[in-house]
Amino acid sequence: MPLVSASLVASTFPALAGEPVTERTWSNQMRDYADRSLTGQEALSLAAIPLTGPGVEQYINADQQMSPGSIMKLVTTYAALELLGPSYRWDTNFYTDGQLAGSTLDGNLYVRFGGDPKLTIERIWTTLRELRGMGIGTITGDLVLDGSVFQLSGGLPSFEDNGDNPYAPFLVEPSAYLSNLNLLHFQVRADERGTQAWSSPDLHNVTLDNQVTALAEGPCPSRRRFQWEPVFHEDGQVTVRVSGRLPQGCRTTAYLSLLPPERYSASLIRSLLTEMDIVLQGEDRMDTTPEDARLILKMTSPDLVSTIRDINKWSSNVMARQLLLTIGAEHREETDDDDRVAGIRTIYQWLEDKGINTDGMVIDNGAGLTRHGRITARQGAQILLNAWNSPFAADLMASMPLIAMDGTMARRLRNTGLEGQGRIKTGYLENVRSIAGFSRDEANNTWVVVGMINDDPAWNGQAVLDRALYSLHYKPPVGTALSKADVAQTSE
């Protein structure tokens, strides 16, 4: 059989003469959709790479540095799995420098925090309850909080939020003293008695002023119908005034962060001790734990895998930022005095050791809650490709939201047939929408996909990225042209 000429190959299989037809078609369809939905196709950056089965890699503005939003959490959590290990845990220890005499602990109670991102009220209660089991009813000394686990000489980068609620949960900053995500959960319920309001935890320095009016039974209003106004007093007390109208049988809730983490944690511990009828007579103060203090209680966190599931499923900013500080503290060098900087340096080095190009990448705080963070779609895809081959790939993937099923993807792409057909981390920031993760097509082949929209405004960005996921599932760019090896074989 005569050899096939180059011109015949080019005319019969144009994919071999240049850019594949399928790549042009799929990419151009996405560009056209971006043109119609955004201010221009340059607002879209996307990389889609087949991991299993046939497929043609897709890149749209993939080397453009973009603001990623919360998909940056995948970098932090994947790094933590490999740098700290999936079984890594945080310890929060309670010490005393005093002596026990009957039901009295005559001395101070020290709390040495370990930087635990998931130090919940339930776990603190369970641990402190052991004091009652030990027969302790009175502590004569001070409550001393030890936050020496982290070093932050440079402070934390500020984030100028454009919202109207500086006390919102997503704005909580990391701290050595962090507990219970530094949040107060306020609730108001209406019944035949009127309205009742309460907070959890019930802190002595936060008072709730309930001005909600009870109405006859009717449709329950949205949370936006209620005003929560904190008033800060000179003595450190906070009064939260809530107003609105609430039909009987309905309730409304709000989560607010109102106290510095050290004051919140001290007040939380005191509140729990009071519930247990344990009297703590001294003051609250911040100090280091004496070397000769005795350990009396130990609290160990769930493992890292459990923690990163909360971070990625629900996009917890403060937990991701706390994790970055932990990486820095665990890899602190002799000359380091800032764990955020040490954590960022450690992650850059870890990526570069894997052969991943970090040029232009800006991690900033590890959570993506920043105006300064930057990454390219190609860099993001390279990281996920590497993660696919990691010993801890299953742990990272299990932490990511399932399309149309849970986490931040629970309400997206419903009733499209894509339920559970991908594990996708989302990102949302002013003028930013993003996705990153692993998606499956109809032939059960897996794709790495990273997409970012940087547009002013980015209102239609989610629709564009959802279209990319939908198209990858139902019309993946698998290609129809023969390979060069196939052509050579047929020409012999």
C-alpha positions as CSV (number, residue, x, y, z in Angstrom):
1,M,0.0,0.0,0.0
2,P,1.5,3.4,-1.0
3,L,2.3,5.9,1.7
4,V,-0.2,8.6,2.5
5,S,1.0,12.0,1.6
6,A,1.3,14.8,4.2
7,S,-1.3,16.9,2.2
8,L,-3.8,14.0,2.3
9,V,-3.3,13.6,6.0
10,A,-3.9,17.3,6.5
11,S,-7.0,17.3,4.4
12,T,-8.5,14.0,5.8
13,F,-7.3,14.4,9.5
14,P,-7.0,18.2,10.0
15,A,-6.3,17.5,13.7
16,L,-2.8,16.2,12.7
17,A,-2.0,19.4,10.7
18,G,-2.5,21.8,13.6
19,E,-4.9,22.3,16.4
20,P,-7.4,19.4,16.7
21,V,-10.9,20.0,15.3
22,T,-12.5,18.9,18.6
23,E,-10.2,21.2,20.6
24,R,-11.2,24.2,18.4
25,T,-14.8,23.3,18.6
26,W,-15.1,22.7,22.3
27,S,-12.9,25.7,23.2
28,N,-14.6,28.0,20.7
29,Q,-17.9,27.0,22.1
30,M,-16.8,28.0,25.6
31,R,-15.3,31.2,24.3
32,D,-18.5,32.1,22.4
33,Y,-20.5,31.5,25.6
34,A,-18.1,33.6,27.6
35,D,-18.4,36.4,24.9
36,R,-22.2,36.3,25.3
37,S,-22.3,36.0,29.1
38,L,-19.3,38.1,30.3
39,T,-17.7,41.3,29.2
40,G,-15.4,39.3,27.0
41,Q,-13.8,35.9,26.6
42,E,-10.6,37.2,28.2
43,A,-12.5,37.1,31.5
44,L,-12.5,33.3,31.4
45,S,-9.5,31.2,32.2
46,L,-9.9,27.4,31.9
47,A,-8.0,24.1,31.7
48,A,-9.6,20.7,31.2
49,I,-7.3,17.7,31.0
50,P,-8.4,14.0,30.6
51,L,-7.1,11.7,33.3
52,T,-8.6,8.4,32.0
53,G,-9.8,7.4,28.6
54,P,-9.6,9.4,25.4
55,G,-9.7,13.2,25.4
56,V,-8.1,16.3,24.1
57,E,-6.6,18.8,26.6
58,Q,-8.4,22.1,26.6
59,Y,-6.9,25.5,27.5
60,I,-8.5,28.9,27.4
61,N,-6.3,31.8,28.6
62,A,-4.8,29.1,30.8
63,D,-1.5,31.0,31.5
64,Q,-3.2,34.2,32.6
65,Q,-2.7,35.0,36.3
66,M,-6.2,35.2,37.8
67,S,-7.8,35.8,41.2
68,P,-8.9,32.3,42.3
69,G,-11.1,32.8,45.3
70,S,-11.7,29.8,47.5
71,I,-10.3,27.2,45.1
72,M,-6.9,28.2,46.6
73,K,-8.0,26.1,49.6
74,L,-7.2,23.0,47.5
75,V,-3.6,24.0,47.4
76,T,-3.5,24.4,51.2
77,T,-5.3,21.2,52.0
78,Y,-3.4,19.1,49.6
79,A,-0.1,20.5,50.9
80,A,-1.3,19.8,54.4
81,L,-2.0,16.1,53.6
82,E,1.5,15.6,52.3
83,L,3.4,18.0,54.6
84,L,1.6,17.1,57.9
85,G,0.1,13.7,57.1
86,P,-3.5,12.6,57.1
87,S,-3.4,11.5,60.7
88,Y,-2.0,14.8,62.0
89,R,-3.9,16.1,65.1
90,W,-3.8,19.2,67.3
91,D,-3.6,19.0,71.1
92,T,-5.1,21.5,73.5
93,N,-3.8,20.9,77.0
94,F,-4.9,22.1,80.4
95,Y,-2.3,22.6,83.2
96,T,-2.1,23.8,86.7
97,D,0.6,25.1,89.0
98,G,-1.5,24.5,92.1
99,Q,-2.5,21.7,94.4
100,L,-5.7,19.8,95.0
101,A,-7.2,19.9,98.4
102,G,-10.6,18.2,98.7
103,S,-12.8,19.8,96.0
104,T,-10.6,22.8,95.5
105,L,-7.8,23.4,93.0
106,D,-5.7,26.0,94.7
107,G,-3.8,27.5,91.8
108,N,-4.2,28.7,88.2
109,L,-5.7,26.9,85.3
110,Y,-3.6,27.2,82.2
111,V,-4.9,26.4,78.7
112,R,-2.2,25.8,76.1
113,F,-3.8,26.1,72.7
114,G,-2.4,24.0,69.8
115,G,-3.9,25.9,66.9
116,D,-6.8,23.4,66.4
117,P,-9.0,24.7,63.6
118,K,-11.9,22.5,64.9
119,L,-11.9,23.2,68.6
120,T,-15.6,23.1,69.1
121,I,-17.8,23.9,72.1
122,E,-18.8,20.2,72.3
123,R,-15.3,19.0,72.6
124,I,-14.3,21.6,75.2
125,W,-17.4,20.7,77.2
126,T,-16.6,17.0,77.2
127,T,-13.0,17.7,78.3
128,L,-13.9,20.2,81.1
129,R,-16.6,17.8,82.3
130,E,-13.7,15.6,83.5
131,L,-13.0,18.3,86.2
132,R,-16.3,17.4,87.8
133,G,-15.4,13.8,87.6
134,M,-12.2,14.6,89.5
135,G,-14.4,16.2,92.2
136,I,-13.2,19.8,91.5
137,G,-15.7,22.5,92.4
138,T,-13.5,25.5,92.9
139,I,-10.4,26.9,91.2
140,T,-8.9,29.7,93.2
141,G,-6.5,31.1,90.7
142,D,-6.6,32.7,87.2
143,L,-7.7,31.4,83.9
144,V,-4.5,31.7,81.8
145,L,-4.6,31.3,78.0
146,D,-1.3,30.3,76.3
147,G,-1.3,31.2,72.6
148,S,2.5,30.7,72.0
149,V,1.8,28.0,69.4
150,F,1.9,30.5,66.6
151,Q,4.3,33.4,65.7
152,L,2.9,36.3,63.7
153,S,5.5,39.1,63.8
154,G,4.1,40.5,60.5
155,G,0.5,40.3,61.6
156,L,-2.2,39.1,59.2
157,P,-3.0,40.6,55.8
158,S,-6.2,42.7,55.9
159,F,-9.2,41.9,53.7
160,E,-11.4,44.9,52.8
161,D,-14.9,43.3,52.5
162,N,-17.5,45.1,50.4
163,G,-20.4,43.8,52.5
164,D,-22.3,45.5,55.3
165,N,-21.5,43.0,58.0
166,P,-18.0,43.1,59.5
167,Y,-19.1,40.4,62.0
168,A,-19.9,37.8,59.4
169,P,-18.5,34.2,60.0
170,F,-16.4,34.2,56.8
171,L,-14.4,37.2,58.0
172,V,-13.1,35.5,61.2
173,E,-9.4,35.6,61.3
174,P,-7.0,32.8,62.4
175,S,-5.6,32.9,65.9
176,A,-3.7,30.7,68.4
177,Y,-6.7,31.3,70.7
178,L,-9.4,30.2,68.2
179,S,-12.2,28.1,69.6
180,N,-15.7,27.3,68.3
181,L,-14.8,29.3,65.1
182,N,-15.2,32.4,67.3
183,L,-18.9,32.5,66.6
184,L,-22.1,33.2,68.5
185,H,-25.3,31.6,67.3
186,F,-28.3,33.8,68.0
187,Q,-31.9,32.5,67.7
188,V,-35.3,34.0,68.1
189,R,-38.5,31.9,68.3
190,A,-42.2,33.0,68.3
191,D,-45.0,31.1,70.0
192,E,-48.2,31.8,72.0
193,R,-46.1,33.5,74.7
194,G,-44.5,36.0,72.4
195,T,-40.8,35.8,71.3
196,Q,-37.9,34.2,73.1
197,A,-34.3,35.0,72.2
198,W,-31.1,33.3,73.2
199,S,-27.5,32.7,72.1
200,S,-25.2,29.7,72.1
201,P,-22.8,29.8,73.7
202,D,-24.3,31.9,76.5
203,L,-21.4,34.3,77.3
204,H,-21.4,36.6,80.3
205,N,-20.1,39.6,78.3
206,V,-22.7,39.4,75.5
207,T,-26.3,40.4,76.1
208,L,-29.2,40.0,73.7
209,D,-31.8,42.8,73.5
210,N,-34.9,41.2,71.9
211,Q,-37.1,43.7,70.2
212,V,-38.8,41.2,67.8
213,T,-42.6,41.4,67.6
214,A,-44.6,38.2,67.5
215,L,-47.4,37.9,64.9
216,A,-50.2,35.5,64.2
217,E,-49.3,32.3,62.4
218,G,-48.2,32.9,58.8
219,P,-45.3,32.3,56.3
220,C,-41.9,32.4,58.0
221,P,-39.9,35.4,56.7
222,S,-36.3,35.2,55.4
223,R,-33.4,36.1,57.7
224,R,-32.9,39.3,55.7
225,R,-36.0,40.7,57.3
226,F,-34.3,41.0,60.7
227,Q,-31.8,43.5,61.9
228,W,-28.9,42.5,64.2
229,E,-27.2,45.5,65.7
230,P,-24.2,45.0,68.1
231,V,-23.4,47.8,70.5
232,F,-19.9,47.7,72.0
233,H,-19.5,49.2,75.5
234,E,-16.4,50.7,77.1
235,D,-16.3,48.0,79.8
236,G,-16.0,45.3,77.1
237,Q,-19.6,44.2,77.2
238,V,-21.6,43.8,74.0
239,T,-25.3,44.2,73.6
240,V,-26.9,42.8,70.4
241,R,-30.2,44.4,69.6
242,V,-32.5,42.3,67.3
243,S,-35.6,43.7,65.7
244,G,-38.2,42.4,63.2
245,R,-41.6,40.7,63.0
246,L,-41.9,36.9,63.5
247,P,-45.1,34.8,63.0
248,Q,-45.9,32.2,65.7
249,G,-44.2,28.8,65.0
250,C,-41.3,30.5,63.2
251,R,-37.7,31.2,64.2
252,T,-34.8,33.2,62.8
253,T,-31.1,32.8,63.4
254,A,-27.8,34.6,62.9
255,Y,-24.2,33.8,63.4
256,L,-21.9,36.7,64.4
257,S,-18.3,37.1,65.5
258,L,-18.2,39.9,68.1
259,L,-15.3,39.3,70.4
260,P,-11.5,39.0,70.0
261,P,-10.6,35.3,70.0
262,E,-8.8,35.4,73.4
263,R,-11.8,37.1,75.1
264,Y,-14.2,34.7,73.4
265,S,-12.3,31.6,74.4
266,A,-11.9,32.8,78.0
267,S,-15.6,33.6,78.2
268,L,-16.6,30.3,76.6
269,I,-14.5,28.3,79.1
270,R,-15.9,30.3,82.1
271,S,-19.5,29.8,80.7
272,L,-19.0,26.0,80.5
273,L,-17.4,25.8,84.0
274,T,-20.4,27.7,85.4
275,E,-22.8,25.2,83.8
276,M,-20.9,22.5,85.6
277,D,-21.1,24.4,89.0
278,I,-17.3,24.9,89.0
279,V,-16.3,28.3,90.4
280,L,-13.2,30.0,88.9
281,Q,-12.3,32.8,91.3
282,G,-9.4,34.5,89.5
283,E,-9.1,36.8,86.5
284,D,-8.5,36.1,82.8
285,R,-5.0,36.7,81.4
286,M,-2.7,35.8,78.6
287,D,0.6,34.2,79.4
288,T,2.8,31.2,78.7
289,T,2.6,28.0,80.7
290,P,5.3,27.5,83.4
291,E,7.6,24.7,82.6
292,D,6.9,23.1,86.0
293,A,3.1,23.2,85.5
294,R,1.3,19.8,85.7
295,L,-0.9,18.4,82.9
296,I,-4.4,17.7,84.2
297,L,-6.5,17.5,81.0
298,K,-5.7,16.7,77.4
299,M,-7.9,17.3,74.4
300,T,-6.9,15.9,71.0
301,S,-8.6,16.9,67.7
302,P,-10.0,14.7,65.0
303,D,-7.5,13.9,62.3
304,L,-6.5,16.2,59.5
305,V,-8.7,14.3,57.0
306,S,-11.8,15.2,59.0
307,T,-10.6,18.8,59.2
308,I,-10.0,19.3,55.5
309,R,-13.4,17.8,54.7
310,D,-14.9,20.7,56.7
311,I,-12.6,23.2,54.9
312,N,-13.4,22.1,51.4
313,K,-17.0,21.0,51.6
314,W,-18.1,24.2,53.3
315,S,-15.2,26.5,52.3
316,S,-14.2,27.6,55.8
317,N,-11.8,30.5,55.5
318,V,-10.7,30.6,59.1
319,M,-10.0,26.9,59.2
320,A,-7.9,27.1,56.0
321,R,-6.0,30.1,57.3
322,Q,-5.4,28.2,60.6
323,L,-4.1,25.3,58.6
324,L,-1.6,27.5,56.8
325,L,-0.3,28.7,60.1
326,T,0.0,25.2,61.3
327,I,2.1,24.2,58.3
328,G,4.3,27.2,59.0
329,A,4.7,26.4,62.7
330,E,5.6,22.8,62.0
331,H,8.2,23.8,59.4
332,R,9.5,26.9,61.1
333,E,13.2,27.5,60.6
334,E,15.5,29.0,63.1
335,T,15.3,32.5,61.6
336,D,11.5,32.5,61.1
337,D,9.3,34.7,63.2
338,D,6.1,34.6,61.2
339,D,4.3,31.3,60.6
340,R,2.1,32.6,57.8
341,V,5.2,33.5,55.8
342,A,6.9,30.2,56.8
343,G,3.8,28.3,55.7
344,I,3.7,30.0,52.3
345,R,7.4,29.4,51.7
346,T,7.0,25.7,52.7
347,I,4.2,25.2,50.2
348,Y,6.0,27.0,47.4
349,Q,9.1,24.8,48.0
350,W,6.9,21.7,48.1
351,L,5.3,22.5,44.8
352,E,8.6,23.3,43.1
353,D,10.0,20.0,44.4
354,K,7.2,18.3,42.4
355,G,8.1,20.2,39.3
356,I,5.1,22.5,39.4
357,N,5.7,26.0,38.1
358,T,5.0,28.6,40.8
359,D,5.9,31.7,38.8
360,G,3.4,34.5,39.6
361,M,1.5,32.4,42.1
362,V,0.4,34.3,45.2
363,I,-1.0,32.2,48.1
364,D,-1.3,35.1,50.6
365,N,-3.5,33.5,53.3
366,G,-4.2,30.0,52.1
367,A,-8.0,30.5,52.0
368,G,-8.4,32.6,48.8
369,L,-10.2,35.4,50.9
370,T,-7.9,38.0,49.4
371,R,-7.7,40.5,46.6
372,H,-4.0,39.6,46.1
373,G,-4.1,35.9,45.5
374,R,-3.1,34.7,42.0
375,I,-2.8,31.4,40.2
376,T,-3.2,30.3,36.5
377,A,-5.6,27.6,35.4
378,R,-2.6,25.6,34.1
379,Q,-0.9,25.8,37.5
380,G,-4.1,24.7,39.2
381,A,-4.5,21.8,36.8
382,Q,-0.9,20.7,37.3
383,I,-1.4,20.6,41.1
384,L,-4.6,18.5,40.7
385,L,-2.8,16.2,38.2
386,N,-0.1,15.7,40.8
387,A,-2.7,15.2,43.6
388,W,-4.4,12.4,41.5
389,N,-1.2,10.3,41.9
390,S,-0.7,11.2,45.5
391,P,-1.0,8.4,48.2
392,F,-3.6,10.7,49.8
393,A,-5.6,11.4,46.6
394,A,-8.7,9.7,48.0
395,D,-8.6,11.9,51.2
396,L,-8.4,15.1,49.1
397,M,-11.1,14.0,46.8
398,A,-13.5,13.0,49.6
399,S,-13.2,16.5,51.0
400,M,-14.5,18.1,47.9
401,P,-18.2,18.9,47.3
402,L,-20.1,16.5,45.1
403,I,-22.0,18.1,42.2
404,A,-25.6,18.8,43.0
405,M,-25.4,16.8,46.2
406,D,-23.5,18.5,49.1
407,G,-21.3,21.3,50.3
408,T,-21.1,24.4,48.2
409,M,-22.2,22.4,45.1
410,A,-25.4,21.2,46.7
411,R,-27.7,23.6,44.7
412,R,-25.7,23.7,41.5
413,L,-26.5,21.7,38.3
414,R,-29.5,20.0,39.9
415,N,-31.8,18.0,37.6
416,T,-29.1,17.8,34.9
417,G,-28.1,14.2,35.3
418,L,-24.7,15.4,36.8
419,E,-25.6,14.5,40.4
420,G,-22.4,13.0,42.0
421,Q,-20.6,13.1,38.6
422,G,-17.8,15.3,39.9
423,R,-16.0,16.6,43.0
424,I,-15.7,20.3,42.6
425,K,-14.3,23.0,44.9
426,T,-16.0,26.4,44.3
427,G,-14.8,29.9,44.7
428,Y,-16.8,33.1,45.2
429,L,-15.5,36.6,45.6
430,E,-16.5,40.0,44.4
431,N,-15.9,39.9,40.6
432,V,-14.6,36.3,40.9
433,R,-16.2,32.9,40.3
434,S,-14.1,29.7,40.1
435,I,-14.2,25.9,40.1
436,A,-11.5,23.3,40.5
437,G,-11.6,19.5,40.8
438,F,-12.4,16.3,39.1
439,S,-15.3,15.7,36.8
440,R,-16.6,12.6,35.0
441,D,-18.1,12.4,31.5
442,E,-20.8,10.0,30.2
443,A,-18.3,7.3,29.4
444,N,-17.1,7.4,33.1
445,N,-13.8,9.0,32.2
446,T,-12.3,11.5,34.6
447,W,-11.2,15.0,33.8
448,V,-9.2,17.6,35.8
449,V,-11.0,20.9,35.4
450,V,-9.9,24.4,36.7
451,G,-11.9,27.4,35.6
452,M,-11.8,31.0,36.8
453,I,-13.9,34.1,35.9
454,N,-12.5,37.5,36.7
455,D,-15.1,40.0,35.5
456,D,-16.7,43.2,36.7
457,P,-19.4,42.2,37.5
458,A,-19.1,38.4,37.6
459,W,-22.8,37.8,38.0
460,N,-22.9,35.3,35.1
461,G,-19.6,33.6,35.9
462,Q,-21.3,30.7,37.7
463,A,-23.4,29.9,34.7
464,V,-20.4,29.9,32.4
465,L,-18.5,27.5,34.7
466,D,-21.5,25.3,35.1
467,R,-21.8,25.2,31.3
468,A,-18.2,24.0,31.2
469,L,-19.0,21.1,33.6
470,Y,-22.2,20.2,31.8
471,S,-20.4,20.2,28.4
472,L,-17.5,18.1,29.7
473,H,-19.9,15.5,30.9
474,Y,-22.2,15.3,27.8
475,K,-20.0,16.5,25.0
476,P,-16.4,16.0,26.1
477,P,-13.7,16.9,23.6
478,V,-12.5,13.3,23.0
479,G,-11.5,13.8,19.4
480,T,-12.3,11.7,16.3
481,A,-9.1,12.0,14.4
482,L,-6.7,9.0,14.1
483,S,-3.3,9.4,15.9
484,K,-0.2,9.7,13.8
485,A,0.7,6.1,14.8
486,D,-2.7,5.0,13.4
487,V,-2.1,6.8,10.2
488,A,1.3,5.3,9.8
489,Q,-0.1,1.8,10.3
490,T,-2.8,2.3,7.8
491,S,-0.4,3.5,5.2
492,E,1.9,0.4,5.2
